[in-house]
Amino acid sequence: MPRKPNYRFERIERERQKAEKKAARAAARAERKTAASAAEESADVSGKSDTARDDSGLGDSDSVQD
């Protein structure tokens, strides 16, 4: 004999699972955003120092014409 359906419980379980999935996606999105901003920040810091080094070497033997 089949069991009596408990529609309320099943609906609550579906909503709970959906909320967990949504929270996990939001956490992953937030983690990617912080990782991207941290990577961008480190690129900005290293980019500024690299630019300064590149500018000082521009007038070297590369631009000498014979």
PyMOL commands that set and color helices and strands:
alter all, ss='L'
color gray80, all
select helices_A, chain A and resi 7-56+61-63
alter helices_A, ss='H'
color red, helices_A
deselect
rebuild
show_as cartoon
